[in-house]
């Protein structure tokens, strides 16, 4: 065995290429190269293609060289995956527990697993942890388990195992019987195969090992005994750990692999590299870590540490990427590698910030060619669907879960759903009253089987019945009340939704029953055939593992756990080294050289990762499996593989207290190494850059005065205005302007309400109003109160049982009282007079208004608000101008009061309506500062010439700004709106105001208030 060492991995690859470039005597002989990881394997294959070829001139031909990881090579030697991996041990451990569970030695285990009703995951988690522990025994404690196989139940130090833990060696021995092998026999088989396989290769090379297990050492020894092995290691040479304690912390794993290599081949040859007279700080630290001699240098930009708040780290990363690419035009995105700690947390923001968008005018960071890989586990829509169905069957199955199921990619592809269909399904699901539970039987696990209300099946029944029956007819079938489904495309959606719900109901009835793995495989296959367009190759492979698994019956939770465990063993296809900027989880590409390496998202609370304590581990904590040492080794690998620059971005502030957070431990070590290179200087002050965000200033529409100032420069002749539009403008001028000019609807500027997922018990004021308003409308249509109540109880919006009946009766009583007070105004039939009012200055005002005789009647379930009165005021003004001989008035019947608004004289009606139309034209172009609540309150004082209560006006402003997001979107501070100066053509001839708000209130609201009365 010959060993070579170098600080630079690129130099090691070059040395390997030089060794393999010598043409062997046998032109068909193969060479074997073993690496430690898949990322390094792919990079090394590309590097060797530039050093090895038939002509020796870097022609890109690299034939006859087999590059594999140590794990892949062990699988090749064994001919099958290791039977002692944690994934492979789960099924035999379950069988062994069933066989031995009744013995007295397993009393504690039996007690632990007996509580399966309240903790269904207990057996699954116990089996998983036992499998991981036994796999560790088989890897690192061969002497101990060898004694167990011989009947000596001892610990690694030779002492006897306590009676409380005697179940472990018993379970181990029975496990070996089921597997029909021991780790020693498996290792002997690998050694024999390695010795015989050595003749198939001309040369064998080991490239950059990180940590070598006893099995790896045995394989190398077997290969070395049959021929020479070349070892290329970037581990620190002798004497490095005497430099400081810092380096021994960072490179602890490679130092342990170096101890294994020393036993196989003590001497080592240092590959010469080009020395630099004035090395950068990065190069100086790399040289010092490798040779134990740190050259003195000065601070530069080869190492940068950036800190900020956790929610701003993505912005810091994109800023650094843009700066790097702008600073060095020769730098390519493929020469930059971003390694992310806790990728699952950062993936959404990174994928949004680095999404590829090469269109003209796109943001510069979006034009960076990047590949963001958020997980090493292969993605699969079908397996993700199965995983979500596990949660549905086992959980509450809420309406939100149903929407998520319909929105999954596999289901959308199977039923042809589009984004618009999902919006319609959302409306269908909410309006049908679905809250949670697939059916009554599914609610049994929550002791709610006596309540059929608001389940998936009840909601589906409402939709299906609504296809044939009209909701307005108040007809129902049993406990199912129809939900109107009229459009043909909605009918097809109901059909598809029915198939989905029916399938899930079937799974809820069968999946809760334990079954053997082959039966679970059949269940999975049937599910995928019903809900997906086809089973993917990965899903077939995962299901195939279940079919070939021999174990006792497993529960739903155990099947889910095993599915996810098997799924996690299938790695996704790598998307690195393809010319794009690589963004990957921390550790997936560590050790692969890049010009710039960026470590992103390091947090002292999660990096290095804290170990999980296993109280049943008989050998204590295994140092080789310590995640803290693993993370330190990854940090060391990244430090040594950065060629020009190393950038570290970590959370520097506590998000709750905003106090300074400590640096991660490896970063502290790096700062200490930097101070050794630059004696007498403060490395933290020189290398750490704090990014404290400035006070966030959002762009406000009010900052653009051109949008708010009136822009009427000419008279619009022959313009036609509908009476409904004019009413809508004055009811809420801010929302009207946003919708017309900015295309922003109120639903877009408010937080959408979450899908209800609970049986209605305590109704919100809005829900109460909706039910009462529906009862008022049905009573006005001539329906009887008993029919209305029976129908409402079946809609699913009231609580089930007696509370729902009581609440429904209260709402019906309120509705009947409101309708009773309106009866005296219903003597005249409803008619719809139309009008077309022409004006040279403001165009045509057209429309129709429903009246009963000379009364405009509005019956409301709630109280009469200023916007209701304003709409009625505009309509009776139009009626008075169109039909001056009639005595028009508006009657607004609310929950507690009845308000009347009388039409003024014909001259006043002309004047007021013309003023409203003129101001309305201006409100189309720029928002009117006329919020309804403070305007109505101020109008009461102005109409009666009372002193204005400023405190009361401010209260109404605050209430309006809190209730309606349209106003703060235009004027974040209502004082700013009040400060607007009045316009001369909006002022009334009888009185002038400095404020435009007061001037408009006097011209718009005061005339209405003077005609207002209460019956």
Helices and strands as residue ranges (DSSP letters): E 2-5, H 9-20, E 30-35, H 38-48, E 65-69, H 70-78, H 86-100, G 104-106, H 107-114, H 122-140, H 142-149, G 163-165, H 166-179, H 183-197, G 198-200, E 201-207, H 214-225, E 229-233, G 240-242, H 245-250, H 252-264, E 269-270, H 281-291, E 303-308, G 310-312, H 313-327, G 333-335, E 336-340, H 343-353, G 364-367, E 370-372, H 381-394, H 399-407, H 409-415, H 419-431, G 442-446, H 456-468, G 471-473, E 476-477, E 480-481, H 488-510, H 517-531, H 537-547, H 556-568, E 581-585, E 594-602, G 623-625, H 627-641, E 642-651, H 665-677, H 683-687, E 688-691, G 701-703, H 705-708, E 720-722, H 723-731, H 733-741, G 746-748, H 765-780, H 785-795, H 802-822, G 823-825, E 830-837, E 844-852, E 855-859, H 866-882, E 889-893, E 898-902, H 906-925, H 932-944, H 950-963, H 965-970, H 974-978, G 984-986, H 996-1010, E 1012-1014
